[in-house]
Amino acid sequence: MRTLFISVALLCFCACSFGCDTRLQMDWDFPGSDVEILFSPDAEHCQFLCTQEASCQFWAFIGPDCRVDNRHFYCFLKATASGKPERQNFKQGTTVGYSLKTCNPVPKLTLCKVYNGVDFPNVDYRTFFTADYQTCQKACTDDPFCQFFSFLDGGFNNQNVRYKCHLKYSWSVPRTPTVISDADRISGFSFDLQLSPPSRECQRTLFPNTDFSGYDVDVQQAASPEHCQVLCSAHPQCTYFSFDSNGYKCYIKNNPNEMVPRYVGGITSGLPSQTCSKPNKPEASVSTVFRGVDFPGFDLHSFPLSDAGSCEKACTLDPNCQFYSFITTSHVCYLKRIITMPAPPRVTKQANTVSGFNLRNCPA
């Protein structure tokens, strides 16, 4: 009888996996077919990671109560040529499901829970003491840079850091993990992202052929100095940046004490947009098109189109698309995206610790 139940459940799960499938299947596993391994505090967070990762079709999450696998809080993002799992079996403490990309509309991301006995290690950019985790979470919610937090309560082992609130950061703006020169490519961003050139006031904060050496806290790929300025402005520790046009490298720097320039051809440095005065009248957004530049990889899908303008429009109309590349010789448009949701780089068990996310997307 149990064998019959398992067979029927498998058939139902496979048959229901196409289209919009929001279900979480507990005590199941989809072995193999991994495209990326990340960390999540729960299955719902893992499901949204899969939804935002371009190639992910389905996923598996090993929860903290799993007794047959000690890789707790691991989120396995998966894909196959057929779009369905090649294998599936029961596994205590593991939850599986499918990407929500096919849902229309895509369900709204809400991360409103807190997690007792859980830590999000590292990526701190600010720490201070608060009376309780609720005050810590409110501070995270009020700080536009904060994506998640960890709070050490009054029972924490090291009494010197009890009641310490750690505000933490992950990238919330789309980045292009790879940027290369390619003569027959035109690339850009979804117009809805409004990653437009800075205002005229901000143009004065760009310094051509100037390098501010040292003090790097992060290095990202960027398509232009203006794009690098957007990344600097989104980073809580960025006091200024330098962009190397030869390798499309954006160097995020932190030194609030001094900014020493030196002449270097091909490098543009600048300040974050928070330092710019705001124009009297709102400026109309304009699209930024990078000719001869490719953003390879991270494809959602591709299809033929007549020109790059149509490709940008297709990206803007697709709620999953963040950026695109268009091949001028073959007239193929590639829509792309990366993960921009709050994503701790590590999740671990830690007694007397409370972790969670900002409440900006939670119901009032």
HUGI-V456753 format. One record per pair of residues at least 4 apart in sequence whose C-alpha atoms are under 6 Angstrom apart, sorted by the first residue. I is the first residue (numbers start at 1). J is the second residue. D is the distance in Angstrom with one decimal. If there is no record, write none. Layout:
i=I j=J d=D
i=I j=J d=D
//
This chain:
i=9 j=13 d=6.0
i=12 j=16 d=5.9
i=17 j=21 d=5.8
i=19 j=102 d=5.8
i=20 j=102 d=5.4
i=20 j=103 d=4.6
i=24 j=96 d=6.0
i=24 j=97 d=5.3
i=25 j=95 d=5.4
i=25 j=96 d=5.3
i=26 j=95 d=4.4
i=27 j=90 d=5.6
i=27 j=91 d=4.9
i=27 j=92 d=4.6
i=27 j=93 d=5.4
i=27 j=94 d=4.9
i=27 j=95 d=5.6
i=28 j=89 d=5.7
i=28 j=90 d=4.4
i=28 j=91 d=5.0
i=28 j=94 d=5.8
i=28 j=95 d=5.6
i=29 j=88 d=5.6
i=29 j=89 d=5.4
i=29 j=90 d=6.0
i=29 j=91 d=5.7
i=30 j=87 d=5.8
i=30 j=88 d=4.6
i=33 j=78 d=5.2
i=33 j=79 d=5.7
i=34 j=77 d=5.7
i=34 j=78 d=4.4
i=35 j=77 d=5.7
i=35 j=78 d=5.2
i=36 j=77 d=5.2
i=37 j=75 d=5.8
i=37 j=76 d=4.7
i=38 j=75 d=5.1
i=39 j=73 d=5.6
i=39 j=74 d=4.8
i=39 j=75 d=5.2
i=39 j=346 d=5.6
i=39 j=347 d=6.0
i=40 j=45 d=5.9
i=40 j=46 d=5.6
i=40 j=73 d=5.4
i=40 j=75 d=5.9
i=41 j=73 d=5.8
i=43 j=61 d=5.8
i=46 j=75 d=5.7
i=50 j=56 d=5.2
i=50 j=77 d=5.9
i=50 j=99 d=5.5
i=51 j=99 d=4.6
i=51 j=100 d=5.2
i=51 j=101 d=5.4
i=52 j=339 d=5.1
i=53 j=338 d=5.5
i=53 j=339 d=5.5
i=54 j=298 d=5.5
i=54 j=299 d=5.9
i=54 j=300 d=5.1
i=54 j=337 d=5.7
i=56 j=77 d=5.7
i=56 j=78 d=5.3
i=56 j=79 d=5.4
i=57 j=79 d=5.1
i=57 j=98 d=6.0
i=57 j=99 d=5.2
i=58 j=78 d=5.3
i=58 j=97 d=5.7
i=58 j=98 d=4.0
i=58 j=99 d=5.4
i=59 j=76 d=5.5
i=59 j=77 d=4.7
i=59 j=78 d=5.3
i=59 j=96 d=5.6
i=59 j=97 d=5.7
i=60 j=75 d=6.0
i=60 j=76 d=5.2
i=60 j=95 d=5.7
i=60 j=96 d=4.3
i=61 j=74 d=5.8
i=61 j=75 d=4.6
i=61 j=94 d=5.5
i=61 j=95 d=5.2
i=62 j=72 d=5.3
i=62 j=73 d=5.6
i=62 j=74 d=5.5
i=62 j=94 d=4.5
i=63 j=72 d=5.4
i=63 j=73 d=5.4
i=63 j=93 d=5.6
i=63 j=94 d=5.9
i=64 j=72 d=5.0
i=65 j=93 d=5.8
i=66 j=93 d=3.9
i=110 j=361 d=5.6
i=110 j=362 d=5.7
i=112 j=362 d=5.8
i=114 j=355 d=5.7
i=114 j=356 d=4.5
i=115 j=354 d=5.6
i=115 j=355 d=5.2
i=116 j=354 d=4.6
i=117 j=349 d=5.8
i=117 j=350 d=5.0
i=117 j=351 d=4.7
i=117 j=352 d=5.7
i=117 j=353 d=5.0
i=117 j=354 d=6.0
i=118 j=348 d=5.8
i=118 j=349 d=4.6
i=118 j=350 d=5.1
i=118 j=353 d=5.8
i=118 j=354 d=5.9
i=118 j=355 d=6.0
i=119 j=347 d=5.9
i=119 j=348 d=5.3
i=119 j=350 d=5.6
i=119 j=355 d=5.8
i=120 j=346 d=5.9
i=120 j=347 d=4.9
i=123 j=168 d=5.3
i=123 j=169 d=5.9
i=124 j=167 d=5.6
i=124 j=168 d=4.4
i=125 j=168 d=5.9
i=126 j=167 d=5.4
i=127 j=165 d=5.5
i=127 j=166 d=4.7
i=128 j=164 d=5.7
i=128 j=165 d=5.4
i=129 j=163 d=5.4
i=129 j=164 d=4.4
i=129 j=165 d=5.5
i=130 j=163 d=5.7
i=133 j=151 d=5.7
i=136 j=165 d=5.6
i=140 j=146 d=5.1
i=140 j=358 d=5.5
i=141 j=358 d=4.4
i=141 j=359 d=5.5
i=141 j=360 d=6.0
i=145 j=236 d=5.8
i=146 j=167 d=6.0
i=146 j=168 d=5.6
i=146 j=169 d=5.4
i=147 j=169 d=5.2
i=147 j=342 d=5.4
i=147 j=357 d=5.9
i=147 j=358 d=5.8
i=148 j=168 d=5.3
i=148 j=356 d=5.6
i=148 j=357 d=4.0
i=148 j=358 d=5.7
i=149 j=166 d=5.5
i=149 j=167 d=4.7
i=149 j=168 d=5.5
i=149 j=355 d=5.5
i=149 j=356 d=5.6
i=150 j=166 d=5.2
i=150 j=354 d=5.7
i=150 j=355 d=4.2
i=151 j=164 d=5.8
i=151 j=165 d=4.6
i=151 j=353 d=5.6
i=151 j=354 d=5.1
i=152 j=156 d=6.0
i=152 j=162 d=5.4
i=152 j=163 d=5.1
i=152 j=164 d=5.4
i=152 j=353 d=4.7
i=153 j=162 d=5.5
i=153 j=163 d=4.9
i=153 j=352 d=5.6
i=153 j=353 d=6.0
i=154 j=162 d=5.4
i=155 j=352 d=5.7
i=156 j=162 d=5.8
i=156 j=352 d=5.1
i=172 j=340 d=4.7
i=177 j=221 d=5.8
i=178 j=295 d=5.8
i=179 j=294 d=5.9
i=179 j=295 d=5.0
i=180 j=293 d=5.8
i=180 j=294 d=5.4
i=181 j=292 d=5.7
i=181 j=293 d=4.6
i=182 j=292 d=5.0
i=182 j=293 d=5.4
i=182 j=294 d=6.0
i=183 j=292 d=4.3
i=184 j=327 d=5.7
i=184 j=328 d=5.2
i=185 j=292 d=5.1
i=185 j=293 d=5.6
i=185 j=294 d=5.6
i=185 j=326 d=5.5
i=185 j=327 d=4.8
i=186 j=290 d=5.7
i=186 j=291 d=4.5
i=186 j=292 d=5.8
i=186 j=293 d=5.8
i=186 j=325 d=5.7
i=186 j=326 d=5.1
i=187 j=290 d=5.2
i=187 j=294 d=5.9
i=187 j=324 d=5.6
i=187 j=325 d=4.2
i=188 j=289 d=5.0
i=188 j=323 d=5.7
i=188 j=324 d=5.6
i=189 j=322 d=5.8
i=189 j=323 d=4.0
i=190 j=315 d=5.4
i=190 j=316 d=4.5
i=190 j=322 d=5.2
i=190 j=323 d=5.4
i=191 j=316 d=5.6
i=196 j=286 d=5.9
i=196 j=287 d=6.0
i=197 j=226 d=5.8
i=198 j=202 d=5.4
i=201 j=276 d=5.8
i=202 j=276 d=5.2
i=205 j=270 d=5.3
i=205 j=271 d=5.7
i=206 j=269 d=5.8
i=206 j=270 d=4.4
i=207 j=268 d=5.5
i=207 j=269 d=5.2
i=207 j=270 d=5.8
i=208 j=268 d=4.4
i=209 j=263 d=5.7
i=209 j=264 d=5.1
i=209 j=265 d=4.6
i=209 j=266 d=5.7
i=209 j=267 d=4.9
i=209 j=268 d=5.4
i=210 j=262 d=5.6
i=210 j=263 d=4.8
i=210 j=264 d=5.4
i=210 j=267 d=5.7
i=210 j=268 d=5.4
i=210 j=269 d=5.8
i=211 j=242 d=6.0
i=211 j=261 d=5.7
i=211 j=262 d=5.4
i=211 j=264 d=5.9
i=211 j=269 d=5.8
i=212 j=260 d=5.8
i=212 j=261 d=5.0
i=215 j=253 d=5.2
i=215 j=254 d=5.6
i=216 j=252 d=5.6
i=216 j=253 d=4.3
i=217 j=252 d=5.7
i=217 j=253 d=5.4
i=218 j=252 d=5.1
i=219 j=250 d=5.6
i=219 j=251 d=4.7
i=219 j=252 d=6.0
i=220 j=249 d=6.0
i=220 j=250 d=5.1
i=221 j=248 d=5.6
i=221 j=249 d=4.9
i=221 j=250 d=5.7
i=222 j=227 d=5.8
i=222 j=228 d=5.6
i=222 j=248 d=5.4
i=222 j=249 d=6.0
i=222 j=250 d=5.8
i=223 j=248 d=5.8
i=225 j=243 d=5.7
i=228 j=250 d=5.5
i=229 j=272 d=5.7
i=232 j=238 d=5.5
i=232 j=252 d=6.0
i=232 j=272 d=5.6
i=233 j=272 d=4.5
i=233 j=273 d=5.7
i=237 j=254 d=5.8
i=238 j=252 d=5.8
i=238 j=253 d=5.3
i=238 j=254 d=5.1
i=239 j=254 d=5.0
i=240 j=253 d=5.5
i=240 j=270 d=5.7
i=240 j=271 d=4.5
i=241 j=251 d=5.5
i=241 j=252 d=4.9
i=241 j=253 d=5.4
i=241 j=269 d=5.4
i=241 j=270 d=5.5
i=242 j=251 d=5.2
i=242 j=268 d=5.7
i=242 j=269 d=4.0
i=243 j=249 d=5.7
i=243 j=250 d=4.6
i=243 j=267 d=5.4
i=243 j=268 d=5.1
i=243 j=269 d=5.9
i=244 j=248 d=5.6
i=244 j=249 d=5.1
i=244 j=267 d=4.6
i=245 j=266 d=5.7
i=298 j=336 d=5.3
i=298 j=337 d=6.0
i=299 j=335 d=5.7
i=299 j=336 d=4.4
i=300 j=335 d=5.5
i=300 j=336 d=5.1
i=301 j=335 d=5.8
i=302 j=333 d=5.4
i=302 j=334 d=4.4
i=303 j=332 d=5.6
i=303 j=333 d=5.5
i=304 j=331 d=5.6
i=304 j=332 d=4.3
i=304 j=333 d=5.9
i=305 j=331 d=5.6
i=305 j=332 d=5.8
i=306 j=331 d=5.9
i=308 j=326 d=5.7
i=311 j=333 d=5.6
i=315 j=321 d=5.2
i=315 j=335 d=6.0
i=321 j=335 d=5.8
i=321 j=336 d=5.5
i=321 j=337 d=5.4
i=322 j=337 d=5.0
i=323 j=336 d=5.3
i=324 j=334 d=5.5
i=324 j=335 d=4.7
i=324 j=336 d=5.5
i=325 j=334 d=5.3
i=326 j=332 d=5.8
i=326 j=333 d=4.6
i=327 j=331 d=5.3
i=327 j=332 d=5.3
//
